[in-house]
Amino acid sequence: MKMHIEFRHLRTVRAIHECGGLARAAEQLNITQSALSHQIKGLEEQTGVELFVRRSKPMKLSGAGMRLLRLANKILPEVDAIEAEFNGLRDGSSGRLHIAIECHACFEWLFPVLEAFRKTWPDVDVDIRPGLAFDAMPALQKEEVDLVVSSDPENLPGISFSHLFDYNPVFVAAAQHPLAGKPWVEAEDFRGQTLITYPVDRARLDIFSQLLTPAKVEPGAIRQAELTAVILLLVASNRGVSVLPDWVVREVKYSSDYVTRPLTENGITRQLFAATRDEDLEKPYMRDLIRLAGEEARRLQAA
């Protein structure tokens, strides 16, 4: 005989075991006692064994019923969990948010954002992948990541670029550096200088893409460092100069060891964007992350 046991049968067995009788079990399952009795009878006819000891009070499971209860206790928690997960996906309270970052300095800005985000959206799976070691935009289109932080918007089908904030790349040097006395620096000022940068392809560095490459100026040497703190340490030691986003060097403004100067007389303004798939913009947690990101950036710039 082939059995067709449904989830409702397992819930019935569990409810009767927990409640010790049909009346309370029917109330817990939100069905009538008559419907519950009919369901039990049909289940016993299908299995061909008695599942309950009806002469006992409270009502108890038979040996066969206990086997079914063990199955219910194994399967139903997993079913309940996936139901909750699917409900979360439908109402936007859970999901996946894998982020790729094309801006190396953005790690320091993004971590406080994610700390605030996780408190509001604990059921969203968050992960960060440095978008410097792979091509982030194709990964976004292939759904390998869900959001890309980028300063270079592209016209891609199905991809939206949400503006996060504007920033100014600024020149940073030791206070005693010969260029410290200038009100601003230009491309020619970097000729012969040791330029300290993040370990990123130069096409992704503002100093090259916005200033040096168009002017066809090459610095005297390039030295790379992973951490902003290390870059600033080297600059303070007069081992070279750097160009960093204004919000990264907010504390440097008040230090006598450094000077910050605009790039060119009018300064250079860049924009940072959150690239997402069009359909994901409707998700509440995605909208909230973009809002938090903009707020944190403005807080840093005002500091």
C-alpha positions in Angstrom: 0.0 0.0 0.0 1.4 3.4 -1.0 0.9 6.2 1.6 0.4 9.8 0.8 1.3 11.7 3.9 0.9 15.4 3.8 2.3 18.2 5.9 -1.2 18.7 7.4 -1.2 15.1 8.6 2.1 15.6 10.4 0.8 18.8 12.0 -2.3 16.9 13.2 -0.2 14.2 14.8 2.0 16.8 16.5 -1.0 18.9 17.7 -2.9 16.0 19.2 0.3 14.8 21.0 0.9 18.3 22.4 -2.7 19.0 23.4 -3.7 15.6 24.6 -7.2 15.6 23.0 -9.1 16.4 19.9 -10.9 19.6 21.1 -7.8 21.5 22.0 -5.9 20.2 19.0 -8.7 21.3 16.6 -8.6 24.7 18.2 -4.8 24.9 17.7 -5.1 23.9 14.1 -8.1 26.2 13.5 -10.4 23.5 12.2 -13.5 21.8 13.6 -13.3 18.8 15.8 -15.4 16.9 13.3 -13.0 17.7 10.5 -10.0 16.7 12.7 -11.7 13.3 13.5 -12.3 12.7 9.8 -8.7 13.5 9.0 -7.4 11.1 11.6 -9.7 8.3 10.4 -8.6 8.9 6.8 -4.9 8.8 7.8 -5.3 5.6 9.8 -7.1 4.0 6.8 -4.3 5.0 4.5 -1.5 3.8 6.8 -3.4 0.6 7.8 -2.4 1.0 11.5 -3.9 2.6 14.6 -2.1 5.9 15.3 -3.8 6.8 18.6 -4.8 5.1 21.8 -8.3 6.4 22.1 -9.1 4.8 25.4 -6.5 6.8 27.3 -7.0 10.3 28.7 -5.2 12.4 27.7 -5.3 10.9 24.2 -1.9 9.3 23.4 -0.1 8.2 20.3 0.4 4.5 19.6 3.8 3.1 18.8 3.1 3.7 15.1 1.9 7.2 15.9 5.1 8.0 17.8 7.1 7.0 14.6 5.0 9.6 12.7 5.6 12.1 15.4 9.3 11.8 15.1 9.0 12.4 11.4 6.9 15.4 12.1 9.4 16.8 14.5 12.2 16.3 12.0 10.4 17.7 8.9 8.0 20.4 10.2 10.7 22.8 11.6 12.4 22.8 8.2 9.1 23.4 6.5 8.2 26.3 8.9 11.6 27.8 8.4 11.3 27.9 4.6 7.8 29.2 4.8 9.1 32.1 7.0 12.0 32.6 4.5 9.6 32.8 1.6 7.3 35.1 3.5 10.3 37.3 4.2 11.2 37.4 0.5 7.6 38.3 -0.4 7.3 41.2 2.1 10.9 42.3 1.6 12.2 41.7 5.1 14.7 39.1 4.1 16.9 38.3 1.1 20.5 38.5 -0.2 22.7 41.6 -0.4 26.1 40.8 -1.8 28.1 44.0 -2.4 31.0 44.6 -4.7 33.1 47.7 -4.1 35.1 49.3 -6.9 36.2 52.2 -4.6 39.0 51.0 -2.4 38.6 53.8 0.2 34.9 53.0 0.5 35.5 50.1 2.9 35.9 52.5 5.8 32.8 54.4 4.9 30.6 51.3 4.2 31.3 49.4 7.4 29.3 51.8 9.7 26.5 51.7 7.1 26.3 47.9 7.3 26.4 48.0 11.1 23.3 50.2 11.1 21.7 48.1 8.3 22.1 44.7 10.1 20.2 46.0 13.2 17.1 46.9 11.0 17.4 43.9 8.6 18.8 41.0 10.5 17.4 38.4 8.0 19.2 39.9 5.0 22.3 37.9 4.1 25.1 40.5 3.6 28.5 39.9 2.1 31.2 42.1 0.6 33.4 41.3 -2.3 36.1 43.7 -3.3 35.2 44.6 -6.9 38.8 45.2 -7.7 39.8 41.6 -8.4 36.9 40.9 -10.9 34.6 42.7 -13.3 31.8 43.8 -11.0 29.2 45.0 -13.5 29.0 41.7 -15.5 28.8 40.0 -12.1 25.8 42.2 -11.2 24.1 41.4 -14.5 24.6 37.7 -13.8 23.2 38.0 -10.3 26.5 37.0 -8.7 26.4 40.2 -6.7 23.4 42.5 -5.9 24.9 45.9 -5.5 28.1 47.6 -6.9 29.6 50.7 -5.4 31.1 52.6 -8.3 32.0 56.1 -9.4 31.7 55.2 -13.1 28.0 54.8 -14.2 27.4 52.9 -17.4 24.5 52.6 -19.7 23.6 48.9 -19.1 20.2 47.3 -19.8 18.4 46.3 -16.6 20.9 48.2 -14.3 20.1 51.4 -12.3 22.7 53.7 -10.8 21.4 55.5 -7.7 23.4 58.5 -6.7 24.9 58.2 -3.2 26.9 61.4 -2.7 29.4 63.8 -4.3 33.0 64.0 -3.1 36.2 65.9 -3.9 39.5 64.1 -4.4 42.1 66.2 -2.6 45.9 66.4 -2.6 47.5 65.4 0.7 51.1 66.2 1.7 53.3 66.6 4.7 53.1 70.2 6.2 56.8 70.7 5.3 56.4 69.5 1.7 57.4 72.1 -1.0 53.9 71.9 -2.5 52.2 72.7 0.8 52.5 76.4 0.2 50.4 76.3 -3.0 46.6 77.1 -2.8 45.9 74.3 -5.2 47.9 71.7 -7.2 47.8 70.9 -10.8 48.9 67.9 -13.0 52.4 69.3 -13.6 53.0 69.4 -9.8 53.0 65.6 -9.7 55.9 65.3 -12.1 58.8 63.8 -10.3 56.8 63.2 -7.1 56.4 59.9 -5.4 52.6 59.2 -5.5 51.3 56.9 -2.8 48.1 55.1 -3.9 45.9 52.1 -3.1 46.9 48.9 -4.9 44.4 49.5 -7.7 44.6 49.7 -11.4 45.4 53.3 -12.3 42.3 53.6 -14.4 40.3 53.3 -11.2 42.2 56.0 -9.3 40.7 59.5 -9.5 44.2 61.1 -9.6 44.9 59.3 -12.9 41.5 59.2 -14.6 40.6 62.9 -13.7 44.0 64.6 -13.8 47.2 62.9 -14.7 46.2 60.7 -17.7 44.4 63.5 -19.6 47.4 65.8 -19.0 49.8 63.1 -20.0 51.8 63.6 -16.8 53.6 60.7 -15.1 54.7 60.9 -11.4 58.3 60.2 -10.6 57.4 56.9 -8.7 54.3 55.1 -7.5 54.2 53.5 -4.1 51.2 51.4 -3.0 49.6 50.7 0.4 46.5 48.8 1.3 45.3 50.9 4.2 44.4 54.6 4.4 46.2 54.8 7.8 49.4 53.6 6.2 49.1 56.0 3.3 48.8 58.9 5.7 51.7 57.6 7.8 53.9 57.6 4.7 52.7 61.1 3.7 53.3 62.5 7.2 56.9 61.0 7.0 57.4 63.0 3.7 57.8 59.7 1.8 55.5 60.9 -0.9 52.2 62.6 -1.6 48.7 61.2 -2.2 45.2 62.0 -3.4 42.3 60.8 -1.3 38.6 61.5 -1.1 37.8 64.5 1.1 35.7 62.4 3.5 38.6 60.0 4.1 40.9 62.8 5.2 38.4 64.6 7.3 40.6 64.3 10.5 43.7 65.4 8.6 42.2 68.9 8.2 42.9 69.4 11.9 46.4 67.9 12.0 49.5 70.1 11.9 51.3 67.2 10.2 49.4 67.4 6.9 48.0 69.8 4.4 45.1 69.2 2.0 44.7 71.1 -1.2 42.2 71.1 -4.1 43.1 69.5 -7.4 43.2 72.4 -9.8 41.9 75.9 -9.0 38.2 74.9 -9.2 38.6 71.5 -7.6 37.4 68.2 -9.0 34.0 66.8 -8.0 33.2 63.1 -8.4 30.1 61.1 -7.7 29.6 57.8 -6.1 26.7 55.5 -7.1 25.0 52.3 -6.1 24.5 50.1 -9.1 21.6 47.6 -8.7 19.4 45.5 -11.0 16.2 47.4 -11.7 13.8 45.0 -10.0 15.9 45.0 -6.8 15.3 48.7 -6.3 11.8 47.8 -5.2 13.0 45.8 -2.3 12.6 47.7 1.0 16.0 46.7 2.4 17.8 47.8 -0.8 16.2 51.2 -0.6 17.1 51.5 3.0 20.7 50.6 2.4 21.0 53.3 -0.2 19.4 55.8 2.2 21.8 54.8 5.0 24.8 55.0 2.7 24.0 58.6 1.6 23.4 59.7 5.2 26.7 58.2 6.5 28.6 59.9 3.7 27.0 63.3 4.4 27.8 62.8 8.1 31.5 62.1 7.3 31.8 65.1 5.0 30.3 67.4 7.7 32.6 66.1 10.4 
